[in-house]
Amino acid sequence: MIGKLFKYPSDGIFVQIFRYVLSGAVACVVDYSALVTLTQTFKLYYLISAAVAFMLGSVVSYILNITWVFDQRTFSDRRLEVILFFSIGVAGLFLNHYCIQFFTETVKLHYLESKAISIITVFVVNFITRKCIFYGPTIKKASLSIGERSLSKE
């Protein structure tokens, strides 16, 4: 059981969700600690800190997703995969920004409480989007190449 959850490749949705939650927790620790450090230690404006911290967390998330969470790759072109992964990340960054801004400035929560709400929201949206685009059953065999700019089913 431990090997299935942590060690061996798996395309099982529950194992992937478990791993995604753990990898998300690691990325979240990086994101949250960078937010606190940049805002409180380096005195950066909290929304700038949040953007930088989110990007750092996204890099950690990408590395863990491709090496541990999901065992199959949809795209043969790694450049395209990175572009798509980080495009979803940029959408997540905007969602992160507006969640934090809304809950801090409109609802009047502390920026770290707003960040907690943002983490949950972005986590759910990113999992669903990445699972569908990169590892979804309907496009598992799709091959898209930047050079050829074509999508073909094998």
Protein Blocks (a to p, Z undefined) as FASTA:
>chain_A
ZZmmmmmgcfbfklmmmmmmmmmmmmmmmmmmmmmmmmmmnopafklmmmmmmmmmmmmm
mmmmmmmmpmcdfblblklmmmmmmmmmmmmmmmmmmmmmmmmmmnopafklmmmmmmmm
mmmmmmmmmmmmmmpfklmmgccdfklopacdZZ
